[in-house]
Amino acid sequence: MARNKAPSVKPKPKPKQTHTSARPRLNNAERSAYFARREAAKVLHTVLQGDANRQAVASIKSLVYSPSIRNKKATFALVCQTLKHLRIIKDVLEIANILNSKWKRQEELIYIIAYDILFGKEISLVGGDAEKFLACRKDAMQSALAKLVVRKKAKNIDDFIALYQPPDITKPCYVRVNTLKLDVDSALHELGKQFKVQKDDMIPHLLVLPPHTDLHNHSLVLNGSIFVQGKASSMVAAVLDPKPGWEVLDACSAPGNKTVHLAALMKGKGKIIACELNKDRAKRLEDTVRLSGAANIEVLHGDFLNIDPKGPFSKVSAILLDPSCSGSGTAAQRLDHLLPSRTTDIVDTERLNKLAAFQKKALAHALSFPAVKRIVYSTCSINQIENEDVVNSVLPMATSNGFQLATPFPQWQRRGLPVFEGSEHLLRTDPVEDKEGFFIALFVKKGSEKNSEERSGSQKLAGSLSNGKGRLKRFCHVNNKNLALPVFYRGICKPWLHTKSSLTRKTYNSSN
């Protein structure tokens, strides 16, 4: 009888060693560079998308210094340098025929890596498929760059790059002390441990530090005790000068630095209605309010133009109107001049006309609130069409309703362009002399502050619509003249948004 053989057990084959397909382990420097490139690509995508749609969510610096970005320093450097070289990078990729349909979906990452290959530090490009793809095409990219240098008749690559670089604008670093959380002397003491710091000679609670001071990771910034905010921007709330207990409306509020400045000036008392139409910018506004600890700010996600002046906010005493504008006065600081839409010398007259039309309508609407005593109209533009022309267009209405122009900060020398009688009351800052270009007009109702000097040295022009139902009377002319500017001063300060929307409210407590 035959015995059944025990089944033979075959040993499992050992897995093949595939050293060639396995990704190499990254050292600390390579890992940091890998993630910084992807964070930079994410920011760059938001920036370029906002530029294409004319709906910027925030400035480049604000996007980089948001809590979601971990390696802020490296990310900021990559985004800025890639934007500065973006025109060259695009030409190189086109000549080398690299950006095919597959990688087009990740074009921002390709731009970032291409910058590293062509102009960046000598870092090993490992860790990702995109790095491998471009590393294999390094010679083709460098050959394409050499062709561009010859085409531009530059002596060398450095001279070629210089053709595309904007001038460096160096200005002091300004920080505003959030007096809801910290007093000025304590801020001076803490900052003085690391930096040379002094008080500004004009703006209360504003401190001046040396240019290029890096505060993004400082504890006082992270906990909302101080806000990095330019001098001209800090003038705006100081000019409105709201009193504790007032009801104040910030008409176009995001990103919220001026809003929380108002709250500090009011010592957290009274009420501020902060209105913002754009959803993403409204979220950023909420973050700023939460960081400040202000408990008297109510956020409205909606269109300021839809607020009924005779409705729930009819008792508003002061309005800050800092509407969407071209941003021509702060384009260099925001790096807007590096964006694709700003790399042409052609003035976008149609866009300026649309902005001016919206600005006039918004200012007229602000003047229609029955109890308003003070209104500040401000822009970060240097264009006459967005500034003096807007103010001039509402003067008949303002005068007939008992308002007058006042002079913010009388000691300040730069005033409005002499295009109408009374323009000497307007305030301007110069993008070259003052390192940023702002415009401020102050409207005050006659008799609302009898025989009192403004803390900012102003008495305002104000105007009020006689009809509260929203039909706005159009006045005289729109002067299409613009100041001649180099291209690097033309940018977007805020998106031009002007669509109808429902209003949603959100009130912030300091405990949030």
Disulfide bonds with the S-S distance in Angstrom:
Cys380-Cys493 2.27
